Amino acid sequence: QVQLVHSGGGLVQAGGSLRLSCAASGGTSSSNSMGWFRQGPGKEREFVAAINWSGGRTMYADSVKGRFTISRDNAKNTVYLQMNSLKSEDTAVYYCAASSRFPAEVVANEYAYDYWGQGTQVTVSS
């Protein structure tokens, strides 16, 4: 069983930056692929970014490409989401997730992920 704990959310002005962290423990957490998802007010949860177990493959939603960067440090069992040039439409609860079934892949489908964090609020003021 993998546990995921977020940190780094908060309130930021439009154009600013935040870095989210997701620390994993339990199981073989460093061998999972990881993803970030978000759910804005009144919206369904959507894919943001994914990274495979080695960090050699990444994928982004079109809405964040060029502004967000996903990375991981397997020695620390932590995945990061660096968010730059934030916009009001980035306001959401952000979730990290781990997939033990597709460690070598980058997957946008939330049903591929087995473990989820509790979420962290990101609010971008305009």
TORDRENNU-254958 format. One record per residue: residue number from 0; residue in three letters; x, y, z of N, C-alpha, C in turn. Coordinates in Angstrom, 1 decimal. Layout:
BEGIN
<i:NUM&aa:ALA&nu:X&nv:Y&nw:Z&cau:X&cav:Y&caw:Z&cu:X&cv:Y&cw:Z> $
...
This chain:
BEGIN
<i:0&aa:GLN&nu:0.8&nv:-1.2&nw:0.0&cau:0.0&cav:0.0&caw:0.0&cu:0.9&cv:1.2&cw:0.0> $
<i:1&aa:VAL&nu:0.6&nv:2.2&nw:-0.9&cau:1.4&cav:3.4&caw:-1.0&cu:0.5&cv:4.5&cw:-0.4> $
<i:2&aa:GLN&nu:1.2&nv:5.3&nw:0.4&cau:0.5&cav:6.5&caw:0.9&cu:1.2&cv:7.8&cw:0.3> $
<i:3&aa:LEU&nu:0.4&nv:8.7&nw:-0.1&cau:0.8&cav:9.9&caw:-0.8&cu:0.4&cv:11.1&cw:0.0> $
<i:4&aa:VAL&nu:1.4&nv:12.0&nw:0.4&cau:1.1&cav:13.2&caw:1.2&cu:1.6&cv:14.4&cw:0.4> $
<i:5&aa:HIS&nu:0.7&nv:15.4&nw:0.2&cau:0.9&cav:16.6&caw:-0.6&cu:1.5&cv:17.7&cw:0.4> $
<i:6&aa:SER&nu:2.2&nv:18.6&nw:-0.3&cau:2.5&cav:19.9&caw:0.4&cu:2.8&cv:20.9&cw:-0.7> $
<i:7&aa:GLY&nu:2.7&nv:22.2&nw:-0.4&cau:3.1&cav:23.2&caw:-1.3&cu:1.9&cv:24.0&cw:-1.9> $
<i:8&aa:GLY&nu:0.7&nv:23.7&nw:-1.6&cau:-0.4&cav:24.5&caw:-2.2&cu:-0.5&cv:25.8&cw:-1.5> $
<i:9&aa:GLY&nu:-1.4&nv:26.7&nw:-2.0&cau:-1.7&cav:28.0&caw:-1.3&cu:-2.3&cv:29.0&cw:-2.3> $
<i:10&aa:LEU&nu:-2.1&nv:30.2&nw:-1.9&cau:-2.7&cav:31.3&caw:-2.6&cu:-1.5&cv:32.1&cw:-3.3> $
<i:11&aa:VAL&nu:-1.7&nv:32.4&nw:-4.6&cau:-0.7&cav:33.1&caw:-5.4&cu:-1.4&cv:34.0&cw:-6.4> $
<i:12&aa:GLN&nu:-0.7&nv:35.1&nw:-6.7&cau:-1.3&cav:36.0&caw:-7.7&cu:-1.0&cv:35.5&cw:-9.1> $
<i:13&aa:ALA&nu:-1.9&nv:35.9&nw:-10.0&cau:-1.7&cav:35.5&caw:-11.4&cu:-0.3&cv:35.9&cw:-11.9> $
<i:14&aa:GLY&nu:0.3&nv:35.0&nw:-12.6&cau:1.6&cav:35.2&caw:-13.1&cu:2.7&cv:34.7&cw:-12.2> $
<i:15&aa:GLY&nu:2.3&nv:34.3&nw:-11.0&cau:3.2&cav:33.8&caw:-10.0&cu:3.5&cv:32.3&cw:-10.2> $
<i:16&aa:SER&nu:4.3&nv:31.7&nw:-9.2&cau:4.7&cav:30.3&caw:-9.3&cu:4.4&cv:29.7&cw:-7.9> $
<i:17&aa:LEU&nu:4.3&nv:28.4&nw:-8.0&cau:4.2&cav:27.5&caw:-6.9&cu:4.8&cv:26.2&cw:-7.2> $
<i:18&aa:ARG&nu:5.3&nv:25.5&nw:-6.2&cau:5.8&cav:24.1&caw:-6.4&cu:5.1&cv:23.2&cw:-5.5> $
<i:19&aa:LEU&nu:4.4&nv:22.2&nw:-6.0&cau:3.7&cav:21.2&caw:-5.2&cu:4.7&cv:20.0&cw:-5.1> $
<i:20&aa:SER&nu:4.6&nv:19.4&nw:-3.9&cau:5.3&cav:18.2&caw:-3.7&cu:4.4&cv:17.0&cw:-3.3> $
<i:21&aa:CYS&nu:4.8&nv:15.8&nw:-3.6&cau:4.0&cav:14.7&caw:-3.2&cu:5.0&cv:13.6&cw:-2.7> $
<i:22&aa:ALA&nu:5.0&nv:13.3&nw:-1.4&cau:5.9&cav:12.4&caw:-0.8&cu:5.2&cv:11.0&cw:-0.7> $
<i:23&aa:ALA&nu:5.8&nv:10.0&nw:-1.2&cau:5.2&cav:8.6&caw:-1.2&cu:5.9&cv:7.8&cw:-0.2> $
<i:24&aa:SER&nu:5.2&nv:6.9&nw:0.5&cau:5.7&cav:6.0&caw:1.4&cu:5.0&cv:4.6&cw:1.3> $
<i:25&aa:GLY&nu:5.7&nv:3.6&nw:1.7&cau:5.0&cav:2.3&caw:1.6&cu:5.2&cv:1.6&cw:0.3> $
<i:26&aa:GLY&nu:5.0&nv:0.3&nw:0.2&cau:5.1&cav:-0.4&caw:-1.0&cu:6.5&cv:-0.2&cw:-1.7> $
<i:27&aa:THR&nu:6.5&nv:-0.2&nw:-3.0&cau:7.7&cav:0.1&caw:-3.8&cu:7.4&cv:1.4&cw:-4.5> $
<i:28&aa:SER&nu:7.3&nv:2.5&nw:-3.7&cau:6.8&cav:3.7&caw:-4.3&cu:7.6&cv:4.3&cw:-5.4> $
<i:29&aa:SER&nu:9.0&nv:4.1&nw:-5.3&cau:9.8&cav:4.7&caw:-6.3&cu:9.7&cv:4.0&cw:-7.7> $
<i:30&aa:SER&nu:9.0&nv:2.8&nw:-7.8&cau:8.9&cav:2.1&caw:-9.0&cu:7.5&cv:2.4&cw:-9.7> $
<i:31&aa:ASN&nu:6.8&nv:3.3&nw:-9.1&cau:5.5&cav:3.6&caw:-9.7&cu:5.6&cv:4.8&cw:-10.7> $
<i:32&aa:SER&nu:4.8&nv:4.8&nw:-11.7&cau:4.6&cav:6.0&caw:-12.5&cu:3.7&cv:6.9&cw:-11.6> $
<i:33&aa:MET&nu:3.8&nv:8.2&nw:-11.9&cau:3.1&cav:9.2&caw:-11.0&cu:2.4&cv:10.2&cw:-11.9> $
<i:34&aa:GLY&nu:1.3&nv:10.7&nw:-11.4&cau:0.5&cav:11.7&caw:-12.2&cu:0.0&cv:12.8&cw:-11.2> $
<i:35&aa:TRP&nu:-0.2&nv:13.9&nw:-11.8&cau:-0.9&cav:15.0&caw:-11.1&cu:-2.3&cv:15.3&cw:-11.9> $
<i:36&aa:PHE&nu:-3.3&nv:15.4&nw:-11.1&cau:-4.6&cav:15.8&caw:-11.6&cu:-5.1&cv:17.0&cw:-10.8> $
<i:37&aa:ARG&nu:-6.2&nv:17.6&nw:-11.3&cau:-6.8&cav:18.7&caw:-10.6&cu:-8.3&cv:18.7&cw:-10.8> $
<i:38&aa:GLN&nu:-9.0&nv:19.3&nw:-9.9&cau:-10.4&cav:19.5&caw:-10.0&cu:-10.8&cv:20.9&cw:-9.5> $
<i:39&aa:GLY&nu:-11.2&nv:21.7&nw:-10.5&cau:-11.6&cav:23.1&caw:-10.3&cu:-13.0&cv:23.2&cw:-9.8> $
<i:40&aa:PRO&nu:-13.4&nv:24.3&nw:-9.3&cau:-14.8&cav:24.5&caw:-8.8&cu:-15.8&cv:24.2&cw:-9.9> $
<i:41&aa:GLY&nu:-16.7&nv:23.3&nw:-9.6&cau:-17.8&cav:22.9&caw:-10.5&cu:-17.3&cv:22.1&cw:-11.7> $
<i:42&aa:LYS&nu:-16.1&nv:21.6&nw:-11.7&cau:-15.6&cav:20.9&caw:-12.8&cu:-15.2&cv:19.5&cw:-12.5> $
<i:43&aa:GLU&nu:-15.1&nv:18.6&nw:-13.5&cau:-14.6&cav:17.3&caw:-13.2&cu:-13.1&cv:17.3&cw:-13.1> $
<i:44&aa:ARG&nu:-12.6&nv:16.2&nw:-12.4&cau:-11.2&cav:16.1&caw:-12.3&cu:-10.5&cv:15.9&cw:-13.6> $
<i:45&aa:GLU&nu:-9.4&nv:16.5&nw:-13.9&cau:-8.7&cav:16.4&caw:-15.1&cu:-7.3&cv:16.2&cw:-15.0> $
<i:46&aa:PHE&nu:-6.7&nv:15.6&nw:-16.0&cau:-5.3&cav:15.3&caw:-16.0&cu:-4.4&cv:16.5&cw:-16.2> $
<i:47&aa:VAL&nu:-3.3&nv:16.6&nw:-15.5&cau:-2.4&cav:17.7&caw:-15.6&cu:-1.0&cv:17.3&cw:-16.2> $
<i:48&aa:ALA&nu:-0.4&nv:16.3&nw:-15.5&cau:0.9&cav:15.8&caw:-15.9&cu:1.2&cv:14.4&cw:-15.4> $
<i:49&aa:ALA&nu:2.1&nv:13.8&nw:-16.1&cau:2.5&cav:12.4&caw:-15.6&cu:4.0&cv:12.2&cw:-15.9> $
<i:50&aa:ILE&nu:4.6&nv:11.3&nw:-15.1&cau:6.0&cav:11.0&caw:-15.3&cu:6.1&cv:9.5&cw:-15.0> $
<i:51&aa:ASN&nu:7.0&nv:8.8&nw:-15.7&cau:7.2&cav:7.4&caw:-15.5&cu:8.2&cv:7.1&cw:-14.3> $
<i:52&aa:TRP&nu:8.4&nv:5.9&nw:-14.0&cau:9.2&cav:5.6&caw:-12.8&cu:10.6&cv:6.1&cw:-12.8> $
<i:53&aa:SER&nu:11.2&nv:6.2&nw:-14.0&cau:12.6&cav:6.6&caw:-14.1&cu:12.7&cv:8.1&cw:-14.2> $
<i:54&aa:GLY&nu:11.6&nv:8.8&nw:-14.6&cau:11.7&cav:10.2&caw:-14.9&cu:12.0&cv:10.5&cw:-16.3> $
<i:55&aa:GLY&nu:12.2&nv:9.4&nw:-17.1&cau:12.7&cav:9.6&caw:-18.5&cu:11.6&cv:10.0&cw:-19.4> $
<i:56&aa:ARG&nu:10.3&nv:9.8&nw:-19.0&cau:9.2&cav:10.2&caw:-19.9&cu:8.2&cv:11.0&cw:-19.1> $
<i:57&aa:THR&nu:7.7&nv:12.1&nw:-19.7&cau:6.8&cav:13.0&caw:-19.1&cu:5.7&cv:13.3&cw:-20.2> $
<i:58&aa:MET&nu:4.5&nv:13.7&nw:-19.7&cau:3.4&cav:14.1&caw:-20.5&cu:2.6&cv:15.2&cw:-19.8> $
<i:59&aa:TYR&nu:2.1&nv:16.1&nw:-20.6&cau:1.4&cav:17.3&caw:-20.0&cu:0.0&cv:17.5&cw:-20.8> $
<i:60&aa:ALA&nu:-0.9&nv:18.0&nw:-20.0&cau:-2.1&cav:18.5&caw:-20.7&cu:-1.8&cv:19.7&cw:-21.5> $
<i:61&aa:ASP&nu:-2.5&nv:19.9&nw:-22.6&cau:-2.2&cav:21.1&caw:-23.4&cu:-2.4&cv:22.4&cw:-22.6> $
<i:62&aa:SER&nu:-3.3&nv:22.4&nw:-21.7&cau:-3.5&cav:23.7&caw:-21.0&cu:-2.4&cv:24.1&cw:-20.1> $
<i:63&aa:VAL&nu:-1.4&nv:23.2&nw:-19.7&cau:-0.3&cav:23.5&caw:-18.9&cu:1.0&cv:23.4&cw:-19.5> $
<i:64&aa:LYS&nu:1.0&nv:22.9&nw:-20.7&cau:2.3&cav:22.7&caw:-21.4&cu:3.1&cv:24.0&cw:-21.6> $
<i:65&aa:GLY&nu:4.4&nv:23.9&nw:-21.2&cau:5.2&cav:25.1&caw:-21.3&cu:5.2&cv:26.0&cw:-20.0> $
<i:66&aa:ARG&nu:4.2&nv:25.7&nw:-19.1&cau:4.1&cav:26.4&caw:-17.9&cu:4.4&cv:25.6&cw:-16.7> $
<i:67&aa:PHE&nu:4.0&nv:24.3&nw:-16.7&cau:4.2&cav:23.4&caw:-15.6&cu:5.3&cv:22.4&cw:-16.0> $
<i:68&aa:THR&nu:6.0&nv:21.9&nw:-14.9&cau:7.0&cav:20.9&caw:-15.1&cu:6.9&cv:19.8&cw:-14.0> $
<i:69&aa:ILE&nu:6.8&nv:18.6&nw:-14.4&cau:6.7&cav:17.5&caw:-13.4&cu:8.1&cv:16.8&cw:-13.3> $
<i:70&aa:SER&nu:8.5&nv:16.5&nw:-12.1&cau:9.8&cav:15.8&caw:-11.9&cu:9.7&cv:14.9&cw:-10.7> $
<i:71&aa:ARG&nu:10.7&nv:14.1&nw:-10.5&cau:10.7&cav:13.2&caw:-9.4&cu:12.1&cv:13.0&cw:-8.9> $
<i:72&aa:ASP&nu:12.2&nv:12.7&nw:-7.6&cau:13.5&cav:12.4&caw:-6.9&cu:13.2&cv:11.1&cw:-6.2> $
<i:73&aa:ASN&nu:13.7&nv:10.0&nw:-6.9&cau:13.4&cav:8.7&caw:-6.3&cu:14.1&cv:8.4&cw:-5.0> $
<i:74&aa:ALA&nu:15.2&nv:9.0&nw:-4.8&cau:16.0&cav:8.9&caw:-3.5&cu:15.1&cv:9.4&cw:-2.4> $
<i:75&aa:LYS&nu:14.3&nv:10.4&nw:-2.7&cau:13.4&cav:11.0&caw:-1.6&cu:12.0&cv:10.5&cw:-1.8> $
<i:76&aa:ASN&nu:11.7&nv:9.6&nw:-2.7&cau:10.3&cav:9.1&caw:-3.0&cu:9.3&cv:10.3&cw:-3.1> $
<i:77&aa:THR&nu:9.7&nv:11.3&nw:-3.9&cau:8.9&cav:12.5&caw:-4.0&cu:8.8&cv:12.9&cw:-5.4> $
<i:78&aa:VAL&nu:7.6&nv:13.3&nw:-5.8&cau:7.3&cav:13.9&caw:-7.1&cu:6.9&cv:15.3&cw:-7.0> $
<i:79&aa:TYR&nu:7.3&nv:16.2&nw:-7.9&cau:7.1&cav:17.6&caw:-7.8&cu:6.3&cv:18.1&cw:-9.0> $
<i:80&aa:LEU&nu:5.6&nv:19.2&nw:-8.8&cau:4.9&cav:19.9&caw:-9.9&cu:5.3&cv:21.4&cw:-9.8> $
<i:81&aa:GLN&nu:6.2&nv:21.8&nw:-10.6&cau:6.5&cav:23.2&caw:-10.7&cu:5.6&cv:23.9&cw:-11.6> $
<i:82&aa:MET&nu:4.9&nv:24.9&nw:-11.0&cau:3.8&cav:25.7&caw:-11.8&cu:4.3&cv:27.1&cw:-11.9> $
<i:83&aa:ASN&nu:4.5&nv:27.5&nw:-13.1&cau:4.9&cav:28.9&caw:-13.4&cu:3.8&cv:29.6&cw:-14.2> $
<i:84&aa:SER&nu:3.8&nv:30.9&nw:-14.3&cau:2.9&cav:31.7&caw:-15.1&cu:1.5&cv:31.3&cw:-14.8> $
<i:85&aa:LEU&nu:1.1&nv:31.2&nw:-13.5&cau:-0.2&cav:30.7&caw:-13.1&cu:-1.3&cv:31.6&cw:-13.5> $
<i:86&aa:LYS&nu:-2.4&nv:31.0&nw:-13.9&cau:-3.6&cav:31.8&caw:-14.3&cu:-4.8&cv:31.5&cw:-13.4> $
<i:87&aa:SER&nu:-5.8&nv:32.3&nw:-13.4&cau:-6.9&cav:32.1&caw:-12.5&cu:-7.6&cv:30.7&cw:-12.8> $
<i:88&aa:GLU&nu:-7.5&nv:30.3&nw:-14.1&cau:-8.1&cav:29.0&caw:-14.4&cu:-7.4&cv:27.8&cw:-13.9> $
<i:89&aa:ASP&nu:-6.2&nv:28.0&nw:-13.3&cau:-5.4&cav:27.0&caw:-12.7&cu:-5.9&cv:26.7&cw:-11.3> $
<i:90&aa:THR&nu:-6.8&nv:27.5&nw:-10.8&cau:-7.4&cav:27.4&caw:-9.4&cu:-8.1&cv:26.0&cw:-9.3> $
<i:91&aa:ALA&nu:-7.7&nv:25.2&nw:-8.4&cau:-8.2&cav:23.8&caw:-8.3&cu:-7.6&cv:23.2&cw:-7.1> $
<i:92&aa:VAL&nu:-8.2&nv:22.0&nw:-6.7&cau:-7.6&cav:21.1&caw:-5.8&cu:-6.7&cv:20.2&cw:-6.6> $
<i:93&aa:TYR&nu:-5.4&nv:20.1&nw:-6.3&cau:-4.5&cav:19.3&caw:-7.0&cu:-4.2&cv:18.0&cw:-6.3> $
<i:94&aa:TYR&nu:-4.2&nv:16.9&nw:-7.1&cau:-4.0&cav:15.5&caw:-6.5&cu:-2.8&cv:14.9&cw:-7.2> $
<i:95&aa:CYS&nu:-2.0&nv:14.2&nw:-6.4&cau:-1.0&cav:13.3&caw:-7.0&cu:-1.6&cv:11.9&cw:-6.9> $
<i:96&aa:ALA&nu:-1.1&nv:11.1&nw:-7.8&cau:-1.6&cav:9.7&caw:-7.9&cu:-0.4&cv:8.8&cw:-8.3> $
<i:97&aa:ALA&nu:-0.5&nv:7.6&nw:-7.9&cau:0.6&cav:6.6&caw:-8.3&cu:0.0&cv:5.4&cw:-9.0> $
<i:98&aa:SER&nu:0.7&nv:4.9&nw:-10.0&cau:0.2&cav:3.8&caw:-10.8&cu:1.3&cv:2.7&cw:-10.7> $
<i:99&aa:SER&nu:0.9&nv:1.6&nw:-10.0&cau:1.8&cav:0.4&caw:-9.9&cu:1.6&cv:-0.5&cw:-11.2> $
<i:100&aa:ARG&nu:0.6&nv:-0.3&nw:-11.9&cau:0.3&cav:-1.2&caw:-13.1&cu:1.0&cv:-0.8&cw:-14.3> $
<i:101&aa:PHE&nu:1.4&nv:0.5&nw:-14.4&cau:2.0&cav:1.0&caw:-15.6&cu:3.3&cv:1.8&cw:-15.3> $
<i:102&aa:PRO&nu:4.3&nv:1.2&nw:-14.6&cau:5.4&cav:2.0&caw:-14.2&cu:6.2&cv:2.6&cw:-15.2> $
<i:103&aa:ALA&nu:6.3&nv:2.1&nw:-16.4&cau:7.1&cav:2.6&caw:-17.5&cu:6.4&cv:3.6&cw:-18.4> $
<i:104&aa:GLU&nu:5.1&nv:3.7&nw:-18.2&cau:4.3&cav:4.6&caw:-19.0&cu:4.0&cv:5.9&cw:-18.4> $
<i:105&aa:VAL&nu:3.5&nv:6.8&nw:-19.3&cau:2.9&cav:8.1&caw:-18.8&cu:1.5&cv:8.0&cw:-19.2> $
<i:106&aa:VAL&nu:0.6&nv:8.1&nw:-18.3&cau:-0.8&cav:7.8&caw:-18.5&cu:-1.7&cv:9.0&cw:-18.0> $
<i:107&aa:ALA&nu:-2.6&nv:9.4&nw:-18.9&cau:-3.5&cav:10.5&caw:-18.6&cu:-4.8&cv:10.0&cw:-18.0> $
<i:108&aa:ASN&nu:-5.1&nv:8.7&nw:-18.1&cau:-6.4&cav:8.2&caw:-17.7&cu:-6.3&cv:7.9&cw:-16.2> $
<i:109&aa:GLU&nu:-7.2&nv:8.6&nw:-15.4&cau:-7.2&cav:8.5&caw:-14.0&cu:-7.4&cv:7.0&cw:-13.5> $
<i:110&aa:TYR&nu:-8.1&nv:6.2&nw:-14.3&cau:-8.4&cav:4.8&caw:-13.9&cu:-7.1&cv:3.9&cw:-13.9> $
<i:111&aa:ALA&nu:-6.1&nv:4.4&nw:-14.4&cau:-4.8&cav:3.7&caw:-14.4&cu:-4.1&cv:3.8&cw:-13.1> $
<i:112&aa:TYR&nu:-4.5&nv:4.8&nw:-12.3&cau:-3.8&cav:5.1&caw:-11.0&cu:-4.5&cv:4.3&cw:-9.8> $
<i:113&aa:ASP&nu:-3.6&nv:3.8&nw:-9.0&cau:-4.1&cav:2.9&caw:-7.9&cu:-4.2&cv:3.6&cw:-6.6> $
<i:114&aa:TYR&nu:-3.3&nv:4.7&nw:-6.4&cau:-3.2&cav:5.4&caw:-5.1&cu:-3.4&cv:6.9&cw:-5.3> $
<i:115&aa:TRP&nu:-4.0&nv:7.5&nw:-4.4&cau:-4.3&cav:9.0&caw:-4.5&cu:-4.0&cv:9.7&cw:-3.2> $
<i:116&aa:GLY&nu:-3.4&nv:10.9&nw:-3.4&cau:-3.2&cav:11.7&caw:-2.2&cu:-4.5&cv:12.4&cw:-1.8> $
<i:117&aa:GLN&nu:-4.4&nv:13.2&nw:-0.7&cau:-5.6&cav:13.8&caw:-0.2&cu:-6.0&cv:15.1&cw:-0.9> $
<i:118&aa:GLY&nu:-5.1&nv:15.6&nw:-1.7&cau:-5.3&cav:16.8&caw:-2.4&cu:-4.8&cv:18.1&cw:-1.7> $
<i:119&aa:THR&nu:-4.4&nv:19.1&nw:-2.5&cau:-4.0&cav:20.3&caw:-1.9&cu:-4.6&cv:21.5&cw:-2.8> $
<i:120&aa:GLN&nu:-5.0&nv:22.5&nw:-2.1&cau:-5.7&cav:23.6&caw:-2.8&cu:-4.7&cv:24.6&cw:-3.3> $
<i:121&aa:VAL&nu:-4.9&nv:25.0&nw:-4.6&cau:-4.1&cav:26.0&caw:-5.2&cu:-5.2&cv:27.1&cw:-5.7> $
<i:122&aa:THR&nu:-5.0&nv:28.3&nw:-5.2&cau:-5.8&cav:29.4&caw:-5.6&cu:-5.0&cv:30.5&cw:-6.2> $
<i:123&aa:VAL&nu:-5.4&nv:30.9&nw:-7.5&cau:-4.7&cav:31.9&caw:-8.2&cu:-5.6&cv:33.1&cw:-8.3> $
<i:124&aa:SER&nu:-5.2&nv:34.2&nw:-7.7&cau:-6.0&cav:35.4&caw:-7.7&cu:-5.6&cv:36.3&cw:-8.9> $
<i:125&aa:SER&nu:-6.6&nv:36.9&nw:-9.6&cau:-6.4&cav:37.7&caw:-10.7&cu:-6.3&cv:39.2&cw:-10.4> $
